[in-house]
C-alpha cells in the first residue's frame, strides 16, 4: 500500500506528503477496523489489513507525532496478540519490536544523503517509545 512512497525515499526522491497523509489515514482506518475484530478473524491481505510497520514508517515520514503514536499503538496490539500465540517463547518488549521495525525502515533510507532525516526520525521514535 505504501511501497511507492518507500521506493521514492530509497531513491532520494521527493514524496507527495498530502498523498501519503491521505493513504495513511485510509490505511489506519482499515487497520483499526481489523483490530476491533477478534484476532481469529484478522485477515492477512494487506489491502484489507495494512502492515503495521508500513503505517509506522509512513507516520515517521510524515513527521506526525499523533499518527506515529497511533501506529505504535496498533503495533502494540498486534505484538500482544502474537505473544499470546507464542506463550512458550520469551516475550519481546514492545520497545524491541519498535526498534526492529525502525531498523528495517532505516535500511530503505540511504545513509549519508539522509543523515538529518534519519536523526529526526530516530528522535521522533524515542519520543513515542513506551
N, C-alpha and C positions, 0 to 999 in steps of 0.2 A: 504494500500500500504506500510505503514511503521510499521505495528504492530509488526513484528518480532524484529525490532530494539528496539522498546519501551519495548517489553517483556524482551529483554536482559538487558536493562537498569534497569527495575524493579527488575530483579533477580540478579543485580550487576554482570552481565557477560560482557566480553569484546565484543564490537561490531566491525564489519568489516567496517572500515571507508571508504575504497575505494568503497565497495559495496553500502554503504549508500550515498556516493557522487554521484555515477552513478544513483542511484534510484532517488535522489533529482533532478538531472539535467533533467532526463526524465519527472518526475512529474511536475517540474516547466515549462518545455516546453509545456506540456499539459495544465497546468493552464493558462499560458499566451495566448495560442490559444483560450481557452474558454472565457477569459476576453475580447478578441478583439471582440467577438460576441456581438450583442445587448443582454442585460440581459434577455430578454424574451426567448432566445434560450440557456441559460446556463443550461446544463444538471446536474442532481443531482447524477448521477452514479459516485462514487469515482474513478473508473478505467478510466473514461474519464475526470472528473473534480476533481482532488485530493483535499482533505480537506486542506484549507489554514493553519489551526492550526497545522496540521501534518507537512506541509512544514516548518513552523516556528520552530517547535520542532526539526526537522531534521537538519536545519541550525544551531541551537544552539548547538546540539550535535557535529556537525562538527566544531564548533568554527570558523565559517566563516562569517566575517562581511558583505561581499558582498552578500552572499546568504541570510543572515538574513535580510538585507535591502530589497532585492528583495521580500522575503516572506512577510515582513512588508508592502511593497507597495501593494502586492496582497491583503493582509488583509484590507488595507485602501480602495481599490477599492470595495471589497465585502461589507465592512462595509457601505460605502457610498450608494451603491445600496440598501442595507437592510433599511437604514434610509429613502431613498426616498419612499419605500413601507410603512413605518411606519410614515407617515407625521403627524399624530395626537399625537404621543408619543414624549416625550422629547428625543432629540438626545444624544447618548452616545459619549463621546470623544474617539478618536482613542487610546489614551494612556490607557484609561479604558479597551477597548477591548483587547489591548495588555496585560495588567495586568491580565485580566480574563483568557486569553489563557495561560499565564505563570503559573498562579495558578493551572490550570488543568494539565499542564506539570509537575509541581513540585510534584503533587500527585502520579505521576508514578515513582518518584525517591525517594528511601528510605532515611530517614533523616540523621542520624549520619554517615553512611558509605560514603555518597556522599556530605558531607558538603562543601568541596572545590569545587566540580563540581557545586553545586547549587549557591555558591557565584560567581563563574566565569560566569555562565550563567546570573545571575542577573546583573552583571556589564556589560555584553555584551548587554543585553536588555536596560539598562539605556542609552547606547550609541546610540541605534537606535530609541529610543522614539522620537516622534515629539516634 
